[in-house]
Amino acid sequence: MSIKNLPEIIQGGMGVNISSPELAKMVSKLGQQGTISGTALEWVMVRSLQMGDPGEHFRRVLAGFPFPDMVKEIMNKFYVKGGIPKNTPFKGIPHVGFNPSNLFIALLICSNFAVVRLAKEGHDNPISINYLEKIALPHVHALYGAILGGVDIITMGAGIPLQIPPLISDIVEGNDCTYSIPVSGTNIRSSSVNFSPEQFFGEKPKNLKKPKFLPIISSNLLANLFLKKSPEGSVDGFVVEEPTAGGHNAPPRRMDPGALPGAPPVYGQKDVIDYDEMSKLGIPFWIGGSHASPEKLRYAKSVGAAGIQAGSIFALAEESGMVPELRTRLRKLGYDGEVNIRTDSRISPTGFPFKVAELEGSIAENTVYNDRVRVCNKGLLVTPYEKEGDRIGYRCSAEPEDKFTKKGGNPVELAGRGCLCNGLLATAGFGDSVEPPIITLGDDLSFLPILMKHNADTYYAKDVINYLLS
């Protein structure tokens, strides 16, 4: 694949709907790779519908869904004309699991289909969608919906997604699909989510386009592993994320045995990527993590990369899905050099380090964190575990302490954990009324004084692209 035909900029897939269809569409229309966040889209869709479907976006694109009875059921259950009254609780949805209900499958497929169609409206340029390998239970149905919607590229990090290339092939070829997921137990070590499109839809959807696949990696070792273990030609490139990137980070390859509990991770020489070796693999790659500048783009290309992945610079642009008030506050603080980004080794139930912006009123604030009542009512980051009688249950280290320990969870895992599901939904304006937001950004916000004339100024995706390519 010639680097000349590839985008120089990949807009990262961030949070829950921070990388919104609107943002991805604008970036793609400008000739770069626009990316939708694929996390919790079923929650985004049902809550948008209960808010009256502002702009009629979901209803518009779902009118083109090939199985209208499925859409009709969803609309009957969740659409509220004019939106639910203020302070009215949202209607819930079933939780994900190894054997999800037909309704939950429909929500996963339709929501992923819809956001891809929204991002592709009005242009013919490629659109990508980003998933987290750690949120594995929805993968089969989420990817099916995105591919049914015509997604062009799939990116995935926060784990080692070696099962994705064969899953993509099974989907486009109309085969039954399966995805194996680890189970914490003695007799049961793994189980699978299975899906028969023909059985579910009553027919096999045809003429599905095969998307490209770009794993998000953090080491030369992982690059070589993918090329060794994946079917030939099934990996189309890599996004190489360095530790300063926002969101989940790979843990250091060598842990400090003397580090205090909860101390920020310390990255060493073993975590440095050898870009000469990456170039020798003969596959395109993009570098992410504090590379949002024209100088860093030129550097990336000088070491053999096709370009860069940029996240935070787009997260604070007007087209992002972040609540406008939060975005405005972060831009102002960042412009003035008054926002601190910490790498929190405890907050994510995944166990991965997670970048957190320390913003007043968010879960990053100790008083807010301590006052929040622990609850696990979204279930995206649950860990399957073996129950008595060879059954499978689900637990999360951010759920109430007594529930977690009754399920056999190690109490050591509880300290410092936060509910990313509820926090990230709140950051995008889809949270429960009592839930504080959690904001993730990368370490480098030095682009703000360049894109903004003063601390109350704003900017758009077009300004970002023009700056990075300048």
C-alpha positions in Angstrom: 0.0 0.0 0.0 1.5 3.3 -1.1 1.8 5.9 1.7 1.0 8.6 -1.0 -2.6 7.3 -1.0 -3.1 7.3 2.7 -4.3 10.1 5.1 -1.7 11.9 7.0 -4.0 12.4 10.0 -6.2 9.9 11.8 -8.6 11.5 14.2 -8.7 9.3 17.2 -11.8 7.4 18.5 -12.3 8.9 21.9 -14.5 8.3 24.9 -18.3 7.8 24.5 -19.4 9.9 21.5 -16.6 12.4 21.9 -15.6 11.2 18.5 -19.1 11.9 17.3 -20.4 11.2 13.8 -20.4 14.9 13.2 -16.7 15.2 14.0 -15.8 12.1 12.0 -17.8 13.3 9.0 -16.1 16.7 9.0 -12.6 15.2 9.3 -13.3 12.8 6.5 -14.8 15.4 4.2 -11.5 17.3 4.7 -9.6 14.4 3.3 -8.3 12.8 6.5 -9.5 9.7 8.4 -12.5 10.6 10.6 -13.2 8.1 13.3 -16.4 7.4 15.4 -16.1 6.1 18.9 -17.8 2.7 19.0 -18.1 2.6 22.8 -21.6 2.4 24.4 -23.4 3.3 21.2 -26.5 1.4 22.3 -26.8 3.7 25.3 -26.1 6.8 23.2 -28.9 5.8 20.7 -31.6 4.9 23.2 -30.9 8.0 25.3 -30.9 10.2 22.2 -34.3 8.8 21.3 -35.6 9.4 24.8 -34.4 13.0 24.5 -36.6 13.4 21.4 -33.9 12.4 18.8 -32.5 16.0 18.4 -32.1 16.7 14.6 -34.0 13.5 13.9 -30.6 11.9 13.1 -31.2 8.4 14.3 -34.7 8.1 12.9 -33.5 9.5 9.5 -30.7 7.0 9.0 -32.5 4.1 10.5 -35.2 4.6 7.9 -32.6 2.9 5.6 -32.0 -0.1 7.9 -32.7 -3.2 5.9 -34.9 -4.8 8.6 -37.6 -2.2 9.4 -39.5 -4.3 11.9 -36.4 -4.2 14.2 -36.3 -0.4 14.0 -40.0 -0.2 14.6 -39.6 -2.2 17.9 -36.8 0.1 19.1 -38.8 3.2 18.2 -41.9 1.9 20.0 -39.8 1.2 23.2 -37.5 4.2 23.3 -38.5 7.2 21.1 -40.2 10.0 23.0 -41.5 12.8 20.9 -40.3 16.1 22.3 -38.1 14.3 24.8 -38.7 13.1 28.4 -39.3 15.8 31.0 -36.2 17.2 32.8 -35.0 15.1 35.7 -37.1 12.1 34.5 -35.0 8.9 34.7 -34.0 7.3 31.4 -35.5 3.9 30.5 -32.9 1.2 30.9 -31.8 -1.5 28.5 -30.7 -5.1 29.0 -27.1 -5.7 30.0 -24.6 -7.3 27.7 -23.6 -10.9 28.3 -22.7 -14.1 26.6 -26.3 -14.7 25.7 -27.8 -11.3 25.1 -31.5 -10.8 24.5 -32.8 -10.2 21.0 -33.6 -6.6 22.0 -30.0 -5.9 23.1 -28.6 -7.5 19.9 -30.9 -5.2 17.9 -29.8 -2.2 19.8 -26.1 -3.0 19.2 -26.6 -3.6 15.5 -28.9 -0.6 14.9 -26.8 1.9 16.9 -23.5 1.0 15.2 -25.2 0.9 11.8 -26.7 4.4 12.5 -23.6 6.2 13.5 -21.7 4.9 10.5 -24.5 6.1 8.2 -24.6 9.5 9.9 -20.8 9.9 9.5 -21.0 9.0 5.8 -23.8 11.4 5.0 -23.0 13.9 2.2 -19.6 12.6 1.1 -17.9 9.5 -0.2 -14.7 9.5 1.8 -13.7 6.7 4.2 -15.0 6.5 7.8 -13.5 4.5 10.6 -14.9 3.3 13.9 -12.9 2.6 17.0 -13.6 -0.1 19.6 -11.8 -1.2 22.8 -10.8 -4.9 22.9 -11.4 -4.8 26.7 -15.2 -4.2 26.0 -15.4 -7.6 24.2 -18.9 -8.9 24.9 -20.6 -6.6 22.3 -17.9 -7.0 19.6 -19.7 -9.5 17.4 -23.0 -7.6 17.1 -21.4 -4.1 17.2 -19.0 -4.9 14.3 -21.9 -6.5 12.4 -23.9 -3.3 12.7 -21.0 -1.1 11.6 -20.2 -3.3 8.6 -23.8 -3.5 7.7 -23.7 0.3 7.7 -20.7 0.3 5.3 -17.9 1.3 7.6 -14.5 1.5 5.8 -12.0 1.0 8.5 -12.0 -0.6 12.0 -9.4 0.5 14.6 -9.1 -1.3 18.0 -6.8 -1.0 21.0 -7.0 -1.5 24.8 -6.0 -5.1 24.4 -4.7 -7.5 21.7 -7.5 -7.9 19.2 -6.2 -11.0 17.3 -9.7 -12.3 16.8 -10.9 -9.3 14.9 -9.5 -10.2 11.4 -11.3 -13.6 11.3 -14.5 -12.0 12.7 -14.5 -9.4 10.0 -14.1 -12.1 7.4 -17.0 -14.2 8.9 -19.3 -11.2 8.9 -18.7 -10.2 5.3 -18.9 -13.8 4.1 -22.2 -14.4 5.8 -20.9 -17.0 8.2 -22.0 -17.7 11.7 -19.8 -15.6 14.0 -18.0 -16.3 17.3 -15.8 -14.4 19.7 -14.0 -16.0 22.6 -13.7 -14.1 25.9 -11.7 -15.1 29.0 -13.6 -16.1 32.1 -12.0 -15.8 35.6 -12.4 -19.3 37.0 -11.0 -22.8 37.5 -13.2 -25.1 35.4 -14.4 -22.4 33.0 -11.5 -20.4 31.5 -13.3 -18.9 28.5 -16.7 -18.7 26.8 -17.9 -17.4 23.4 -20.5 -14.9 22.1 -22.1 -16.6 19.1 -24.2 -15.0 16.4 -26.0 -16.5 13.4 -27.0 -13.7 11.1 -29.3 -16.0 9.1 -31.1 -17.1 12.2 -31.5 -13.6 13.6 -32.5 -11.8 10.5 -34.3 -14.7 8.7 -31.8 -14.3 5.8 -28.2 -13.6 5.2 -27.4 -9.9 4.4 -25.5 -9.8 1.1 -22.8 -7.7 -0.5 -21.2 -6.5 2.7 -18.0 -4.6 2.1 -14.9 -5.7 4.0 -13.4 -2.9 6.0 -9.7 -2.4 6.6 -8.3 -3.2 10.0 -5.8 -1.1 12.0 -4.9 -2.4 15.4 -3.7 0.1 17.9 -0.4 -1.1 19.4 2.3 0.2 21.8 5.3 -2.0 20.9 7.3 -3.6 18.1 6.5 -6.9 19.8 2.8 -6.5 19.2 3.3 -5.4 15.6 5.2 -8.6 14.9 2.7 -10.7 16.8 -0.2 -9.4 14.7 1.7 -10.1 11.4 2.6 -13.6 12.6 -0.8 -14.6 14.0 -3.2 -12.9 11.7 -4.3 -14.2 8.2 -2.1 -12.8 5.5 -3.3 -9.4 4.3 -5.8 -9.0 7.1 -3.9 -6.2 9.0 -3.8 -3.1 6.9 -1.7 -0.9 9.1 -1.0 0.0 12.7 -1.7 3.0 15.0 1.3 3.1 17.3 0.3 4.9 20.6 3.0 6.3 22.8 2.3 6.6 26.6 1.3 10.3 26.5 -1.9 9.5 24.5 -5.3 10.1 26.1 -7.7 7.4 27.2 -6.4 3.9 28.1 -2.6 3.4 27.9 -0.7 0.2 27.7 0.9 -0.6 31.0 4.7 -0.4 31.2 6.4 -3.6 30.0 8.5 -3.6 33.1 6.7 -2.8 36.4 8.5 -1.2 39.3 8.2 -3.7 42.2 8.9 -0.9 44.7 6.2 1.5 43.4 3.5 2.6 45.9 0.0 1.4 45.2 -1.8 3.7 42.8 1.4 5.5 41.8 1.5 6.7 38.2 3.2 4.2 35.9 6.8 4.8 34.9 7.8 4.0 31.4 11.3 3.0 30.5 13.6 2.0 27.7 11.6 -1.2 27.0 8.6 0.9 26.2 10.4 2.9 23.5 9.2 2.0 20.0 11.9 1.3 17.4 10.5 3.1 14.3 13.3 1.8 12.1 12.0 -1.7 12.8 8.4 -0.7 12.3 9.3 0.7 8.9 11.0 -2.6 7.9 7.6 -4.4 8.3 6.4 -2.9 5.1 3.0 -1.9 6.5 1.7 1.6 7.0 1.7 3.0 10.5 0.6 6.2 12.2 2.1 7.6 15.5 -0.2 8.8 18.3 0.5 10.5 21.7 1.5 14.2 21.8 1.9 14.4 18.1 -0.6 17.1 17.3 1.6 19.7 15.6 3.0 20.2 12.1 6.5 19.6 13.5 5.5 16.2 15.0 3.7 15.3 11.7 6.9 16.0 9.8 8.9 14.0 12.4 6.5 11.0 12.1 6.9 11.0 8.3 10.7 11.3 8.7 10.8 8.0 10.7 8.7 6.1 8.1 5.2 6.7 9.3 2.3 7.6 7.0 1.3 10.3 9.5 -0.1 10.8 13.0 -3.1 10.0 15.1 -4.5 13.0 17.0 -7.1 12.9 19.7 -7.2 15.7 22.3 -6.9 18.4 19.7 -10.2 17.1 18.1 -11.9 16.4 21.4 -11.9 20.1 22.2 -13.0 21.2 18.8 -16.6 22.4 18.4 -17.8 19.3 16.4 -16.8 16.9 19.2 -19.6 15.2 21.3 -18.3 16.6 24.6 -20.8 18.6 26.6 -20.2 22.2 25.4 -19.8 23.6 29.0 -17.1 21.1 29.8 -15.3 21.7 26.4 -15.3 25.4 27.0 -13.9 25.1 30.5 -11.2 22.7 29.4 -10.2 25.0 26.5 -9.9 28.0 28.8 -7.9 26.2 31.5 -5.7 24.5 28.9 -5.1 27.8 27.2 -4.0 29.3 30.5 -1.9 26.3 31.3 -4.0 25.5 34.4 -5.3 22.0 33.6 -3.4 19.0 34.9 -3.6 15.6 33.2 -2.7 12.6 35.3 -2.1 9.0 34.3 -4.3 7.2 36.8 -3.2 3.6 37.4 -6.3 2.8 39.4 -9.4 4.5 38.0 -10.2 2.1 35.2 -11.7 -1.3 36.1 -9.7 -2.7 33.1 -6.5 -2.4 35.1 -5.0 -0.3 32.3 -3.6 3.1 33.1 -6.1 5.9 32.1 -5.5 9.6 31.4 -7.7 11.8 33.5 -8.1 15.6 33.2 -8.4 17.1 36.7 -11.5 19.3 36.3 -13.5 20.7 39.2 -16.9 18.8 39.5 -15.6 15.7 37.7 -14.8 12.3 39.2 -11.1 13.3 39.1 -11.8 15.6 42.1 -11.4 13.7 45.4 -14.5 15.1 47.1 -16.6 14.2 44.0 -15.1 10.7 43.8 -15.7 10.1 47.5 -19.2 11.4 47.5 -20.4 9.4 44.5 -22.4 6.3 45.4 -20.8 3.3 43.7 -23.1 1.7 41.2 -22.6 -0.6 38.2 -25.7 -0.2 36.0 -24.3 -0.1 32.5 -22.0 -3.2 32.6 -19.7 -2.4 29.8 -16.4 -3.2 31.6 -17.6 -6.2 33.6 -15.3 -9.2 34.0 -17.0 -12.6 33.4 -16.3 -15.0 36.3 -17.1 -18.6 37.1 -20.0 -19.1 39.6 -21.0 -22.3 41.4 -22.6 -24.9 39.2 -20.4 -24.1 36.2 -22.4 -20.9 35.5 -21.0 -17.5 34.5 -21.5 -14.2 36.4 -20.3 -10.7 35.8 -18.5 -8.4 38.2 -16.8 -5.0 38.1 -14.3 -3.5 40.5 -16.2 -0.2 40.3 -19.4 -1.7 41.6 -20.5 -1.5 45.3 -17.8 -3.2 47.5 -20.1 -5.8 49.1 -21.5 -6.9 45.7 -18.0 -7.3 44.2 -16.6 -9.3 47.1 -19.7 -11.5 47.3 -19.0 -12.4 43.7 -15.5 -13.5 44.7 -13.7 -10.4 43.7 -10.4 -9.5 45.4 -11.0 -6.5 47.8 -7.6 -5.2 46.8 -9.1 -4.4 43.4 -11.6 -1.9 44.8 -9.4 0.9 45.9 -9.4 3.9 43.5 -11.7 2.4 40.9 -14.3 4.6 39.2 -17.2 3.9 36.9 -16.0 4.9 33.4 -19.2 3.8 31.8 -21.3 6.4 33.7 -18.6 9.0 33.8 -17.9 8.9 30.0 -21.7 8.9 29.2 -22.0 12.0 31.4 -19.1 13.8 29.6 -21.1 13.4 26.4 -24.4 14.5 27.8 -26.0 11.1 28.1 -25.4 10.4 31.8 -27.8 9.9 34.6 -28.6 13.1 36.4 -26.6 12.2 39.5 -23.5 11.0 37.7 -20.4 13.3 37.5 -18.3 13.3 34.3 -14.8 11.9 33.8 -12.7 13.6 31.1 -9.8 12.0 29.4 -7.2 13.9 27.4 -3.6 13.4 26.4 -0.7 15.0 28.2 0.0 17.7 25.5 -2.4 20.7 25.2 0.2 23.1 23.8 -1.9 23.4 20.6 -4.6 25.5 22.4 -2.7 28.9 22.4 -2.0 28.3 18.7 -5.6 27.6 17.7 -7.2 30.1 20.0 -6.7 33.9 20.1 -7.8 34.2 23.7 -9.0 31.8 26.5 -12.7 32.2 25.5 -12.0 31.5 21.9 -13.1 28.4 20.0 -12.0 26.4 17.0 -13.2 23.7 14.6 -12.0 20.5 12.9 -11.1 22.5 9.8 -8.8 24.7 11.9 -7.1 21.6 13.3 -6.5 20.1 9.9 -5.2 23.4 8.5 -2.8 23.7 11.5 -1.5 20.2 11.4 -0.8 20.3 7.6 0.7 23.8 7.8 
